Each structure stands twice: as C-alpha cells, then as structure tokens.
Amino acid sequence: MNADPLIVDTTARMLSERCGPEVVTAAEDGARPDALWEALDESALTRAWIPETLGGPGTSLADGFAIVRLAGTHTVPAPLAETLLAGWLASEAGLEAPEGPLTVAPVDAAAPLQLRGDVLAGSAKRVPFARVCEHIVAVYTSVRTNDSPNGGMEGGTDGAGNAHLGLALVPRRACTIEPGTSLAGEPCDTVVFDGAVPITRSTPVAVNLTERLQRMGAAMRSQQMAGALEGCLEQSLRYAADRRQFGRPIGKFQAVQHNLAVLAGEVAAATTSADAAASAIIRHGIDDDRTFLAVATAKIRCGQAAGAGAGIAHQIHGAMGFTREYSLQHRTRRLWAWRDEFGPETVWAIALGRHLARRGGDALWATVTAV
C-alpha cells in the first residue's frame, strides 16, 4: 500500500498541531472541534475517496487509508473516517456526496431500511456521529406499495426474489435522532428514518451494498485500530523511559521490557493485517473473495491486538493511564469501541470459517496463498 508521502506528511502535521489531547477531551465535554474540521475540510482530506468526476480530489484508496490510520493515531474526535467512508460508498453508487460531515447507516443492522414510494421507513442503531453530521448515507431496499404504478419495486427484486439494494442521501434534519455515546465518548446514535425523504438516491442494483459497507467499514476500523495501537506503543515507550522507580527508568526492568516487546509485536501484527486488507481492496476490488479473506483476517487480528495491546499499555502506565488528563485512555477507549464496530472478531471468525469450510480442505492452501 503506497500512499503519497506529501498527503501523509500534511495530514500528520495538521493533526499534530490541531488535535491535541485537550481538543479530544473538550469534544467529549460537548465542544465541537470546528477549527480542526475546517482545516481538514479546506485541505480536501475529508473528500479523499470521492473521484474528480463527482466533485472530489480523486485521491487514491491508499491515500485515504493512510489518512484513516493517522486519524486513529491522533484520536480525531470528528467524523473524518465516517465522511471518507460515506463519500466512497456514495461514489460507488454514482451519487455526488454533499459538502460537510457525513456518516453511514445501517452499520450493524441485520436488515436495510425500506423505501416505500418516496419515503424511508425503519431505523438504524449505533450510527457514529449521526447528530453532528449534515447528511446520512443509507442503504435501502424497495418495498411494494399498492398505490405505485409498478408496485413500488423500482427493480427491487430479481427473478429469483432476491432483494436489490439502493443507496440514499438523507438530510439529518429529516430524521429523528436518539442520542447515544460509544465507549470512546463519541456520538453513537439511533437514527429513525420513518417519513424521511432522501435528497437523492440510486436505482436498486443486484449488488450487496450492505456487504460492501461492512467490508470497507471493517477495513477502515482496522486501520484506525492499527494507528491507535501505534500511538499506544509510542506513549508507552516514552513513559517507560521517563518514569523512574528505585533510581532508574522503569524501562530498564526486564518485566517492563518484556511487556513493551509483546506490545510491539501486537502493533506489528495489527499494522500488517490492516495494510493487507487495504491492499486487497486496492488490487482486487471490494467484492472479490480474496478481499473478504484479507478484511476478515484484519478485523479479527486487529481486534485481538486492540484487546491485548490496550491492556499492556495500561499495565505499563499504571494508574496514570486512566486519568482524564492523560491521553492514553483516548486511544484505548477507541480501541475497545472500534473492535466491535462493523463486526467484532467473533462475527468475522464465524464468517471466515464458513467461507473456508464451503471450499473444502483441499482448497485451503490455495485460498490462503491467493490473498
């Protein structure tokens, strides 16, 4: 995965200057990070995955994944990753994403929203940053209505009776928001779409948009977890060098050195698997079986690393790591939240096991090496 060094350096510098721990803490207290968002928006980083033909900068997928990784490292308390994901999903459906912060729905819903005539029905739970976004990108399925000329299906099912899904851009003000908060202290809301009229929508297609969203979202969260773990390792190394006990830095003690080595191993595993998933999407496309294997592996391994890595980082820091004034807990709480979003490890492990079992034991080695 080769990202543009200029974009990476610009993003890293901007976030270092504008997204300090005080900004993250203030955001949890209800202060919107408007200055940070304006800087990100003016640099077009928020629209990186929108092609030029649809009004975006046409930045590569690799560049977008690099931006997402840095957003995780710096615990950006704004819907940067979600806006990138929403822009990508809208672009895939041929829709021009509006300006401003965006989010996506449904995220973990078992079924998509329903389009009845011209209005939506249904709700989506745990939609990140819904209350602060201007628009929501939502997957829907058409439902037959008696008063529509063609039954309201708009091509909503194929000849075998399988539902076709479409994508809708919905103004947040047209929805009812039931506020919620994630473990990270960020908005994670229930959105009720009943009666909401999309500003635009795609024609239903015989493509599983929900699965596409799940895969891309899982790859995105894997990158964020990898970035947050890198930040945890950097903080832990610095703390172990500065904190003195019994007349010497705690990093000189063998037990602490061992923990740091284990943490470094978890970080390496997370970053490698997250980059493998991103590379598979870039090389093979989101719908390819090889991409599924890479994304599933990344979400499983990054989730495991998030649990183990956060625990080790807090063990090294002791009570200091849990204090509100210290930024380690900004990263670890996001790790705990992100590992469950777009499917926790158990969901992806079951899906991966079933996928491999269907292919049979003889195809296992060829399947793994093809990724």
Buried (B, 14 or more C-beta within 10 A) or exposed (E): BEBEEEBBEBBBEBBEEBBBBEBBBBBBEEEEBEEBBEBBBEBBBBBBBBBEEBBBBBBBBBBBBBBBBBBBBBBBBBBBBBBBBBBBBBBBBEBBBBEBBBBBBBBBBEEBBBBBBEBBBBBBBBBBBBBBBBBBBBBBBBBEBEEBEEEBBBEBBEEEEEBBBBBBBBBBEBBEBBEBEBBBBBBBBBBBBBEBBBEEBBEBBEBBBBBBBBBBBBBBBBBBBBBBBBBBBEBBBEBBEEBEEEEEBBBBBEEBEEBBEEBBEBBBBBBBBBBBBBBBBBBBEBEBBBBBBBBBBBBBBBBBBBBBBBBBBBBBBEEBBEEEEBBBBBBBBBBBBBBBBBBBBEBBBEBBEEBBEEEEEEEEEEBEEEB
